[in-house]
Amino acid sequence: MGKGKPRGLNSARKLRVHRRNKYVDYFKIKKNYQPPIVISF
C-alpha cells in the first residue's frame, strides 16, 4: 500500500471508481447471463 502518504482524494477516487466498475460488471453479467447463473447455482 506504499508508505501511507497518498491517502487523499486520489486513492478515494480510485476506490470509488473500482467499486463502481465492479458493480457495473456484476449487473451486466446478471442481466446477460441470468439463466445459466441460476441453473449453475
mmCIF file of the N, C-alpha and C atoms, coordinates in Angstrom:
data_MODEL
# 
_entry.id   MODEL 
# 
loop_
_atom_site.group_PDB 
_atom_site.id 
_atom_site.type_symbol 
_atom_site.label_atom_id 
_atom_site.label_alt_id 
_atom_site.label_comp_id 
_atom_site.label_asym_id 
_atom_site.label_entity_id 
_atom_site.label_seq_id 
_atom_site.pdbx_PDB_ins_code 
_atom_site.Cartn_x 
_atom_site.Cartn_y 
_atom_site.Cartn_z 
_atom_site.occupancy 
_atom_site.B_iso_or_equiv 
_atom_site.pdbx_formal_charge 
_atom_site.auth_seq_id 
_atom_site.auth_comp_id 
_atom_site.auth_asym_id 
_atom_site.auth_atom_id 
_atom_site.pdbx_PDB_model_num 
ATOM 1   N N  . MET A 1 1  ? 0.827   -1.199  0.000   1.00 0.00 ? 1  MET A N  1 
ATOM 2   C CA . MET A 1 1  ? 0.000   0.000   0.000   1.00 0.00 ? 1  MET A CA 1 
ATOM 3   C C  . MET A 1 1  ? 0.864   1.253   0.000   1.00 0.00 ? 1  MET A C  1 
ATOM 4   N N  . GLY A 1 2  ? 2.169   1.123   -0.128  1.00 0.00 ? 2  GLY A N  1 
ATOM 5   C CA . GLY A 1 2  ? 3.021   2.300   -0.085  1.00 0.00 ? 2  GLY A CA 1 
ATOM 6   C C  . GLY A 1 2  ? 3.332   2.696   1.340   1.00 0.00 ? 2  GLY A C  1 
ATOM 7   N N  . LYS A 1 3  ? 3.735   3.935   1.520   1.00 0.00 ? 3  LYS A N  1 
ATOM 8   C CA . LYS A 1 3  ? 4.121   4.414   2.853   1.00 0.00 ? 3  LYS A CA 1 
ATOM 9   C C  . LYS A 1 3  ? 2.957   5.025   3.610   1.00 0.00 ? 3  LYS A C  1 
ATOM 10  N N  . GLY A 1 4  ? 1.787   5.096   2.999   1.00 0.00 ? 4  GLY A N  1 
ATOM 11  C CA . GLY A 1 4  ? 0.647   5.671   3.698   1.00 0.00 ? 4  GLY A CA 1 
ATOM 12  C C  . GLY A 1 4  ? 0.464   7.143   3.414   1.00 0.00 ? 4  GLY A C  1 
ATOM 13  N N  . LYS A 1 5  ? 1.325   7.739   2.583   1.00 0.00 ? 5  LYS A N  1 
ATOM 14  C CA . LYS A 1 5  ? 1.182   9.175   2.297   1.00 0.00 ? 5  LYS A CA 1 
ATOM 15  C C  . LYS A 1 5  ? 0.025   9.440   1.338   1.00 0.00 ? 5  LYS A C  1 
ATOM 16  N N  . PRO A 1 6  ? -0.042  8.765   0.183   1.00 0.00 ? 6  PRO A N  1 
ATOM 17  C CA . PRO A 1 6  ? -1.119  9.077   -0.763  1.00 0.00 ? 6  PRO A CA 1 
ATOM 18  C C  . PRO A 1 6  ? -2.449  8.517   -0.288  1.00 0.00 ? 6  PRO A C  1 
ATOM 19  N N  . ARG A 1 7  ? -3.040  9.177   0.678   1.00 0.00 ? 7  ARG A N  1 
ATOM 20  C CA . ARG A 1 7  ? -4.293  8.681   1.249   1.00 0.00 ? 7  ARG A CA 1 
ATOM 21  C C  . ARG A 1 7  ? -5.350  9.771   1.171   1.00 0.00 ? 7  ARG A C  1 
ATOM 22  N N  . GLY A 1 8  ? -5.351  10.511  0.052   1.00 0.00 ? 8  GLY A N  1 
ATOM 23  C CA . GLY A 1 8  ? -6.270  11.644  -0.063  1.00 0.00 ? 8  GLY A CA 1 
ATOM 24  C C  . GLY A 1 8  ? -7.350  11.383  -1.092  1.00 0.00 ? 8  GLY A C  1 
ATOM 25  N N  . LEU A 1 9  ? -7.616  12.405  -1.904  1.00 0.00 ? 9  LEU A N  1 
ATOM 26  C CA . LEU A 1 9  ? -8.714  12.285  -2.860  1.00 0.00 ? 9  LEU A CA 1 
ATOM 27  C C  . LEU A 1 9  ? -8.399  11.257  -3.939  1.00 0.00 ? 9  LEU A C  1 
ATOM 28  N N  . ASN A 1 10 ? -7.122  11.146  -4.305  1.00 0.00 ? 10 ASN A N  1 
ATOM 29  C CA . ASN A 1 10 ? -6.791  10.249  -5.409  1.00 0.00 ? 10 ASN A CA 1 
ATOM 30  C C  . ASN A 1 10 ? -7.151  8.807   -5.063  1.00 0.00 ? 10 ASN A C  1 
ATOM 31  N N  . SER A 1 11 ? -6.694  8.340   -3.908  1.00 0.00 ? 11 SER A N  1 
ATOM 32  C CA . SER A 1 11 ? -6.968  6.948   -3.539  1.00 0.00 ? 11 SER A CA 1 
ATOM 33  C C  . SER A 1 11 ? -8.472  6.740   -3.372  1.00 0.00 ? 11 SER A C  1 
ATOM 34  N N  . ALA A 1 12 ? -9.155  7.734   -2.780  1.00 0.00 ? 12 ALA A N  1 
ATOM 35  C CA . ALA A 1 12 ? -10.600 7.593   -2.588  1.00 0.00 ? 12 ALA A CA 1 
ATOM 36  C C  . ALA A 1 12 ? -11.295 7.494   -3.945  1.00 0.00 ? 12 ALA A C  1 
ATOM 37  N N  . ARG A 1 13 ? -10.862 8.356   -4.880  1.00 0.00 ? 13 ARG A N  1 
ATOM 38  C CA . ARG A 1 13 ? -11.488 8.318   -6.202  1.00 0.00 ? 13 ARG A CA 1 
ATOM 39  C C  . ARG A 1 13 ? -11.239 6.971   -6.861  1.00 0.00 ? 13 ARG A C  1 
ATOM 40  N N  . LYS A 1 14 ? -10.002 6.475   -6.743  1.00 0.00 ? 14 LYS A N  1 
ATOM 41  C CA . LYS A 1 14 ? -9.683  5.181   -7.351  1.00 0.00 ? 14 LYS A CA 1 
ATOM 42  C C  . LYS A 1 14 ? -10.577 4.090   -6.758  1.00 0.00 ? 14 LYS A C  1 
ATOM 43  N N  . LEU A 1 15 ? -10.709 4.095   -5.438  1.00 0.00 ? 15 LEU A N  1 
ATOM 44  C CA . LEU A 1 15 ? -11.530 3.072   -4.792  1.00 0.00 ? 15 LEU A CA 1 
ATOM 45  C C  . LEU A 1 15 ? -12.970 3.178   -5.297  1.00 0.00 ? 15 LEU A C  1 
ATOM 46  N N  . ARG A 1 16 ? -13.490 4.414   -5.341  1.00 0.00 ? 16 ARG A N  1 
ATOM 47  C CA . ARG A 1 16 ? -14.875 4.577   -5.748  1.00 0.00 ? 16 ARG A CA 1 
ATOM 48  C C  . ARG A 1 16 ? -15.063 4.072   -7.178  1.00 0.00 ? 16 ARG A C  1 
ATOM 49  N N  . VAL A 1 17 ? -14.147 4.469   -8.077  1.00 0.00 ? 17 VAL A N  1 
ATOM 50  C CA . VAL A 1 17 ? -14.294 4.050   -9.473  1.00 0.00 ? 17 VAL A CA 1 
ATOM 51  C C  . VAL A 1 17 ? -14.207 2.537   -9.569  1.00 0.00 ? 17 VAL A C  1 
ATOM 52  N N  . HIS A 1 18 ? -13.258 1.936   -8.847  1.00 0.00 ? 18 HIS A N  1 
ATOM 53  C CA . HIS A 1 18 ? -13.100 0.484   -8.895  1.00 0.00 ? 18 HIS A CA 1 
ATOM 54  C C  . HIS A 1 18 ? -14.383 -0.193  -8.439  1.00 0.00 ? 18 HIS A C  1 
ATOM 55  N N  . ARG A 1 19 ? -14.943 0.295   -7.335  1.00 0.00 ? 19 ARG A N  1 
ATOM 56  C CA . ARG A 1 19 ? -16.172 -0.315  -6.829  1.00 0.00 ? 19 ARG A CA 1 
ATOM 57  C C  . ARG A 1 19 ? -17.282 -0.178  -7.857  1.00 0.00 ? 19 ARG A C  1 
ATOM 58  N N  . ARG A 1 20 ? -17.412 1.028   -8.435  1.00 0.00 ? 20 ARG A N  1 
ATOM 59  C CA . ARG A 1 20 ? -18.492 1.239   -9.397  1.00 0.00 ? 20 ARG A CA 1 
ATOM 60  C C  . ARG A 1 20 ? -18.322 0.285   -10.574 1.00 0.00 ? 20 ARG A C  1 
ATOM 61  N N  . ASN A 1 21 ? -17.088 0.146   -11.074 1.00 0.00 ? 21 ASN A N  1 
ATOM 62  C CA . ASN A 1 21 ? -16.880 -0.741  -12.214 1.00 0.00 ? 21 ASN A CA 1 
ATOM 63  C C  . ASN A 1 21 ? -17.234 -2.172  -11.844 1.00 0.00 ? 21 ASN A C  1 
ATOM 64  N N  . LYS A 1 22 ? -16.879 -2.569  -10.621 1.00 0.00 ? 22 LYS A N  1 
ATOM 65  C CA . LYS A 1 22 ? -17.200 -3.924  -10.175 1.00 0.00 ? 22 LYS A CA 1 
ATOM 66  C C  . LYS A 1 22 ? -18.713 -4.135  -10.206 1.00 0.00 ? 22 LYS A C  1 
ATOM 67  N N  . TYR A 1 23 ? -19.457 -3.177  -9.640  1.00 0.00 ? 23 TYR A N  1 
ATOM 68  C CA . TYR A 1 23 ? -20.906 -3.341  -9.593  1.00 0.00 ? 23 TYR A CA 1 
ATOM 69  C C  . TYR A 1 23 ? -21.495 -3.326  -11.000 1.00 0.00 ? 23 TYR A C  1 
ATOM 70  N N  . VAL A 1 24 ? -20.958 -2.441  -11.864 1.00 0.00 ? 24 VAL A N  1 
ATOM 71  C CA . VAL A 1 24 ? -21.487 -2.376  -13.233 1.00 0.00 ? 24 VAL A CA 1 
ATOM 72  C C  . VAL A 1 24 ? -21.274 -3.714  -13.928 1.00 0.00 ? 24 VAL A C  1 
ATOM 73  N N  . ASP A 1 25 ? -20.066 -4.287  -13.785 1.00 0.00 ? 25 ASP A N  1 
ATOM 74  C CA . ASP A 1 25 ? -19.802 -5.581  -14.415 1.00 0.00 ? 25 ASP A CA 1 
ATOM 75  C C  . ASP A 1 25 ? -20.744 -6.641  -13.852 1.00 0.00 ? 25 ASP A C  1 
ATOM 76  N N  . TYR A 1 26 ? -20.970 -6.610  -12.525 1.00 0.00 ? 26 TYR A N  1 
ATOM 77  C CA . TYR A 1 26 ? -21.835 -7.619  -11.907 1.00 0.00 ? 26 TYR A CA 1 
ATOM 78  C C  . TYR A 1 26 ? -23.249 -7.522  -12.473 1.00 0.00 ? 26 TYR A C  1 
ATOM 79  N N  . PHE A 1 27 ? -23.757 -6.276  -12.574 1.00 0.00 ? 27 PHE A N  1 
ATOM 80  C CA . PHE A 1 27 ? -25.122 -6.125  -13.079 1.00 0.00 ? 27 PHE A CA 1 
ATOM 81  C C  . PHE A 1 27 ? -25.198 -6.521  -14.550 1.00 0.00 ? 27 PHE A C  1 
ATOM 82  N N  . LYS A 1 28 ? -24.156 -6.189  -15.314 1.00 0.00 ? 28 LYS A N  1 
ATOM 83  C CA . LYS A 1 28 ? -24.151 -6.578  -16.725 1.00 0.00 ? 28 LYS A CA 1 
ATOM 84  C C  . LYS A 1 28 ? -24.211 -8.091  -16.838 1.00 0.00 ? 28 LYS A C  1 
ATOM 85  N N  . ILE A 1 29 ? -23.391 -8.781  -16.057 1.00 0.00 ? 29 ILE A N  1 
ATOM 86  C CA . ILE A 1 29 ? -23.364 -10.243 -16.126 1.00 0.00 ? 29 ILE A CA 1 
ATOM 87  C C  . ILE A 1 29 ? -24.723 -10.801 -15.709 1.00 0.00 ? 29 ILE A C  1 
ATOM 88  N N  . LYS A 1 30 ? -25.291 -10.231 -14.641 1.00 0.00 ? 30 LYS A N  1 
ATOM 89  C CA . LYS A 1 30 ? -26.584 -10.722 -14.172 1.00 0.00 ? 30 LYS A CA 1 
ATOM 90  C C  . LYS A 1 30 ? -27.642 -10.540 -15.257 1.00 0.00 ? 30 LYS A C  1 
ATOM 91  N N  . LYS A 1 31 ? -27.614 -9.380  -15.924 1.00 0.00 ? 31 LYS A N  1 
ATOM 92  C CA . LYS A 1 31 ? -28.616 -9.135  -16.963 1.00 0.00 ? 31 LYS A CA 1 
ATOM 93  C C  . LYS A 1 31 ? -28.423 -10.091 -18.135 1.00 0.00 ? 31 LYS A C  1 
ATOM 94  N N  . ASN A 1 32 ? -27.169 -10.273 -18.561 1.00 0.00 ? 32 ASN A N  1 
ATOM 95  C CA . ASN A 1 32 ? -26.923 -11.019 -19.793 1.00 0.00 ? 32 ASN A CA 1 
ATOM 96  C C  . ASN A 1 32 ? -27.010 -12.528 -19.573 1.00 0.00 ? 32 ASN A C  1 
ATOM 97  N N  . TYR A 1 33 ? -26.540 -12.996 -18.434 1.00 0.00 ? 33 TYR A N  1 
ATOM 98  C CA . TYR A 1 33 ? -26.425 -14.450 -18.245 1.00 0.00 ? 33 TYR A CA 1 
ATOM 99  C C  . TYR A 1 33 ? -27.192 -14.892 -17.008 1.00 0.00 ? 33 TYR A C  1 
ATOM 100 N N  . GLN A 1 34 ? -28.447 -14.482 -16.891 1.00 0.00 ? 34 GLN A N  1 
ATOM 101 C CA . GLN A 1 34 ? -29.182 -14.879 -15.694 1.00 0.00 ? 34 GLN A CA 1 
ATOM 102 C C  . GLN A 1 34 ? -29.535 -16.374 -15.724 1.00 0.00 ? 34 GLN A C  1 
ATOM 103 N N  . PRO A 1 35 ? -30.096 -16.917 -16.797 1.00 0.00 ? 35 PRO A N  1 
ATOM 104 C CA . PRO A 1 35 ? -30.464 -18.335 -16.778 1.00 0.00 ? 35 PRO A CA 1 
ATOM 105 C C  . PRO A 1 35 ? -29.288 -19.256 -16.476 1.00 0.00 ? 35 PRO A C  1 
ATOM 106 N N  . PRO A 1 36 ? -28.122 -19.118 -17.139 1.00 0.00 ? 36 PRO A N  1 
ATOM 107 C CA . PRO A 1 36 ? -27.002 -20.012 -16.811 1.00 0.00 ? 36 PRO A CA 1 
ATOM 108 C C  . PRO A 1 36 ? -26.574 -19.891 -15.356 1.00 0.00 ? 36 PRO A C  1 
ATOM 109 N N  . ILE A 1 37 ? -26.559 -18.654 -14.814 1.00 0.00 ? 37 ILE A N  1 
ATOM 110 C CA . ILE A 1 37 ? -26.129 -18.496 -13.420 1.00 0.00 ? 37 ILE A CA 1 
ATOM 111 C C  . ILE A 1 37 ? -27.121 -19.215 -12.513 1.00 0.00 ? 37 ILE A C  1 
ATOM 112 N N  . VAL A 1 38 ? -28.415 -19.017 -12.778 1.00 0.00 ? 38 VAL A N  1 
ATOM 113 C CA . VAL A 1 38 ? -29.424 -19.639 -11.924 1.00 0.00 ? 38 VAL A CA 1 
ATOM 114 C C  . VAL A 1 38 ? -29.301 -21.159 -12.016 1.00 0.00 ? 38 VAL A C  1 
ATOM 115 N N  . ILE A 1 39 ? -29.081 -21.676 -13.223 1.00 0.00 ? 39 ILE A N  1 
ATOM 116 C CA . ILE A 1 39 ? -29.001 -23.131 -13.399 1.00 0.00 ? 39 ILE A CA 1 
ATOM 117 C C  . ILE A 1 39 ? -27.756 -23.675 -12.699 1.00 0.00 ? 39 ILE A C  1 
ATOM 118 N N  . SER A 1 40 ? -26.611 -22.949 -12.879 1.00 0.00 ? 40 SER A N  1 
ATOM 119 C CA . SER A 1 40 ? -25.361 -23.472 -12.321 1.00 0.00 ? 40 SER A CA 1 
ATOM 120 C C  . SER A 1 40 ? -25.412 -23.454 -10.798 1.00 0.00 ? 40 SER A C  1 
ATOM 121 N N  . PHE A 1 41 ? -26.068 -22.437 -10.228 1.00 0.00 ? 41 PHE A N  1 
ATOM 122 C CA . PHE A 1 41 ? -26.132 -22.381 -8.770  1.00 0.00 ? 41 PHE A CA 1 
ATOM 123 C C  . PHE A 1 41 ? -27.309 -23.214 -8.277  1.00 0.00 ? 41 PHE A C  1 
# 
